[in-house]
Amino acid sequence: MNEIIIKTEFIKLQQLLKLAGIVGQGSDAKLYIKNGEIKVNGITATQRGKKIYHGDIITIRNIGELKILQKQ
């Protein structure tokens, strides 16, 4: 499981995917979400703008898991 550190209270899902290097642009994130390939805490994500918080676990089919940590 990879850890991603954010400096804010939350990050939007599409921004997280770009930060983690999984997608290059928002339209790529849209395809992952549309195809049901991303889960947030075990629930399939349906919104690019979903807020992701410290402690959330993001699972991406065929890629793996990301754990979100907040910089102290």
Secondary structure, DSSP 8 states (H G I E B T S, - for coil): -EEEEESSSEEEHHHHHHHTTS-SSHHHHHHHHHTT-EEETTEE---TT-EEETT-EEEETTTEEEEEEE--
